Amino acid sequence: MTATNRPRSSNLVGADIATRMAAFDFSVIGQLLPNPDPLLKELGQDIRVYRNLARDPHVGACIRRRKSALKALQWGLNRSNAPARVEKSVRAMLDDLDMQRIIGQAATAVLYGYQPLELTWSGSAGGVWVTDIQAKPPEWFAFDPDACLRFRTRQDPFMGELLPDRKFILARQDADYRNPYGDADLALCYWPVLFKKGGLRFWVTFAEKFGGAFAVGKLPRGTSDAERSAMLAALEDLIQDAVATIPDDGSVELIELAGKSASGDLYERLAMYCRSEISIVLTGTNQTMEASSNRASAHAGMDVADSLRDADAEIVCAAVNQAIRWAVDQNYPGAAAPVFEMWDQRARDQLQAQRDKSNHEAGARFTNVYFQRAYGYQDGDLVQPNTPDQVAGNAAPAAFAEAAASANAADPTAADTAALTAAGAPALAGIVDRLQRLVADAPDMATLQDQLTAAYADLPTDDLVKVMGAAFALAQLKGMADAAEGV
């Protein structure tokens, strides 16, 4: 690097160097910043031209669909580091606001690039809080060279008036230093809408011209112009009313034009192509316009639409959080503010359910308290595990057979004996040890039955049946264990 190209040493702390006022750009000196939208520059208009686009049936339907997807999201406050009393006050403020309307109006920023929202403040014993948030027409506002929002008034229509602090919040899409106005999605719909309308107009004209038969009238040579005009009027009546009066020396022939349907399809394909482009811009997918769409492409299109919805939600959340931050600063100076969030509850529950299922299969077990906190169950919705199946569901996962045999090598029937003891209580209480000895000493099932009858002859019949059933089951399990060990 030569000495002439070596950068000058300077203090890193200070004002920006590359600014509009310092740049070699005379278009911003002494006036408001123009909207750099190339379409508006070409048309020489403001964003009112985009407002007219929203009146197109397909554009309006796509806008409604996009806003409906946004309004369907759940919203709430994340306390984060905010004190409990601050969260309570902010929650009360939001409860008094028409959040559905505010969300829809803030989302208009994606259509025009920017959307000013005016805050209405009201004071009471509890402090000064926002009582309304209302969207105002974007074309009333502009930006000065310092990127500050100004309101074009009758007193100052050219430079506008600076706005008071904490009075307006600005929802914007992809705004930057070069373009504080943001990017408008409707700018991408202008030409498709224009060509669609033109194609529809020519399509209707084509249908009127070639959709019906041509009526050809024939008159003798030398017929006067007045008679020709009368014949032409009669043919027009024939096309419209199917009834006409013609001279007796004239004739009428109806001619059907064939081979024109392919020409008419050109206008239909043009209109459908334009509608497809509009759908892609506003909803992220054209699956409803494409005949070749399938299930996989439809799901891919839904993922893109969800991404657009989430991006719109971020714009809305940023605007609402700005209002919350100002309200907290006004009433609780220096306190942390809770965060306004929007989310898809269905997708969140599905993701959590899949995670819980995976953890359960890995061996984790959850309590009712967890299910109440995670899935919103109320007291009484979940029961404690009382049945054997429920107990088994909350028990630890079973070990491998080899490990179980190794652990119980000394007495392979110990676990079964414990289970039978619990199942036969209280009828088997106090006689389990004696029962085990009888089973161990009996050479066969018949001898065991005789020994049981002699040993428990004083028991009632029902209790004796229970004892004999438990003993036979224990003997069978012992035999299976001996066979498995090769005894």
Buried (B, 14 or more C-beta within 10 A) or exposed (E): EEEEEEEEEEEEEEEEEEEBEEEEEEEBEEEBBBBEBEBBEEEEBBBEBBBEBBEBEBBEBBBEBBBEBBBEBEBEBEBEEBBEEBBBBBEEBBEEBEBEBBBBBBBBBBBBBBBBBBBEBEEEEEBBBBBBBEBBEBBEBBBBBEBEBBBBEEEEEEBBEEBEEBEBBBBBBEBEEEBBBBBBBBBBBBEBBEBBEBBBEBBEEBEEEBEEEEBEBEBEEEBEEEBEEBBEEBBEBBEEEEEBEBBEEBEBEEEEEEEEEEEBEEBEEBBBBBBBBBBBBBBBBBBBBBEEBEEEBEEBBBEBBBEBBBBBBEBBBBBBBBBBBBBBEBBBEEBBBBBBBBEBEEEEEEEEEEEBEEEEEEEEEEEBEEBBEBEEBEEEEBEEBEEEEEEEEEEEEEEEEEEEEEEBEEEBBEEBBEEBBEEBEEBBEEBBEEBBEBBEEBEEEEEBBEBBEEBBEEBEEEBBEBBBEBBBBBBEBBBEBEEEEEE
